[in-house]
Amino acid sequence: MMGIYNIKRWMVKMNLSINMGEELSSLPEDWVVLIESPSELANEFSLESIDYLVDKQDYVGIVLTASKPYLTLKKQFEAKGINVDNIVFIDCISKSQSSEVEQAGNVIYIDAVYNLTNISLAFKKVIERVEGKKFLYIDSLSAMLIHNTPEIFVRFIHGLITSMRLASISGLLLSLTQQTDNSIKTEVANLCDKTIMISGPQN
Amino acid sequence: MEHTSSSNKNSTTSPDQYIKTGISGFDKLLRNGIPKGSNLLISGGPGSGKTIFCLQTLAYHASQGRNCLFISFEESEKRLIEHMDEFGLNPSQLMNSGHLKINRYLTSDVYYDENSKDDTVQAMMAKESNQYTMDLEPFVIGEEGFKPDIIVIDSLTAIASAFIGGNQKYRLYLDKLFRFFETLGSTNFLISEAMVHDNESQGNRAEDFLADGVIFFYNSRKHNIRESAVEILKMRGASHDKKIVALNITDNGIVVYPNQEAFSRYD
C-alpha cells in the first residue's frame, strides 16, 4: 500500500496533520510507515507528525535521533507546543561529540550512531518501562546510514521492526529523498505497512 | 529464529545434572544448564569479560553453599578480591563462609623446566622422575582438604607460556589436568586468551578439542567504540542457542541479552 503526496510547502504547514490523521487511521493497528521527504521539508514534517501523535492521539513518543542532539530537539518541540513529558529520546549523537551531556529522565544517550546493539537495547528498555500506546520515530534513516553499512543497517531495522510488531508499537521511519540508497529504501519499505512520499514545491 | 544445538541427544534432563552460572541472560542460552563435571574453555580477547564471568559464576555458587576455587596464575588474590568488590559480589563474606577460595600461583609451580637452576626438592624430584609437571592435587585440594565443586583456572594461556617450545608437553599437561578434574567431579572453567580474528587459534587449539564446552567472549571494535558479545561455541551434552548475543559489563557485573543480536561483525 503506498500513498503518494504532492504537498506544497504551505500545504504542509496547513494540512499535514490532518492528512497524517487520515493516512494513519486507514492503517491496521500498530502501523509502521516509511516516510520519504526532501530534506527541506523533513524538519517541519517531523514536528507536525509528532505533534499530531503525541498531543492529539495521546501516544507516548520514542524519538530515536541520529541527526539532531536531544537539547536541540527538545527546544524545537517546546517551541511547537509539543508536550515533551510524553516523549522519550534516544540520542545517538550528543555523546559522540561531548563527554558532558545533560542528564534527564526522558533521554538515553548512546555512545555512537553505529552502536546499533546498544540502540536496540535502549529501545527495548524504553518499551518495557513506558506504559501506554507508543510510537517510534526515527530521524532519520539517512543519517544512520552515514555511519553504518547497508547490510548491517537493514538487519538492524528488521530486528527493530520485529520488536515493534511483537510489542504492538507503531512507527514512523523518516528517510530523506535522494540521500538514501534506493535498494535500502525498498528493503525497508517491504518491512513497513505503508510508504508516504512527500515531494517539494518544485514538484 | 532460534538456533539450538545439542551434541548429546541421549543426555538426561535431570536438573541435578546441570549447573547454572547465575547470570540469567547467559543461562537462557542453555536449555538445561552446563552439564556438571564439564571442562569449559572460557575464551576471548583482553577486556572481553572472561574473568568477570567466572568470578560471578563462582560468587553465585559460593553463595549457594558450594565450594568454589579460583586458581590464578595472573592477577593477585588482592586484585581479584577488589574486582569482586567492585561488582558487589561480597568476596569477604563468601571467603569467610569457607565456600570461596582464591589462590595465586606462579606458572613455574606447575611445570618443571629441565634447564632451570631450580634446586628445590620438588624440582629435583620432578627432574629425577622426568615428570615435568608437578602434582596437581596440592594446588586444588590443599592441606585443608577443601574439595571444590567449581574451579576456575586463570589462565591456561599463562600455563602454556611455561611450555614455550614444548607444545607436546603442554598437551600432555592439559590431558593430565582434565583427567585430574574428572576424578574430582568438579565443573571447571578454564580461561584462555584468544583473539576473534585469529582463525589459527579459535577452535583449533589443543584445549578447544579437549574441552567439553567452549564459551567465546568477543570485544569487537567498530570505529572508536567496542562492543561486547558472547557465544556458546560448543557444549557437549547440552542443548544451547547457536548465536552471538550482546553483553554489557555493568557496575553489577556481566549482563547478557539472550534475545539481542550483536551487530558488529564477528566473522
Interface residues (C-beta under 8 A of the other chain):
Chain A: D111 A112 Y114 N115 L116 T117 N118 S120 L121 K124 H147 I152 R155 F156 G159
Chain B: K222 H223 N224 I225 E227 A229 A246 N248 Y257 Q260 E261 A262 F263 S264 R265
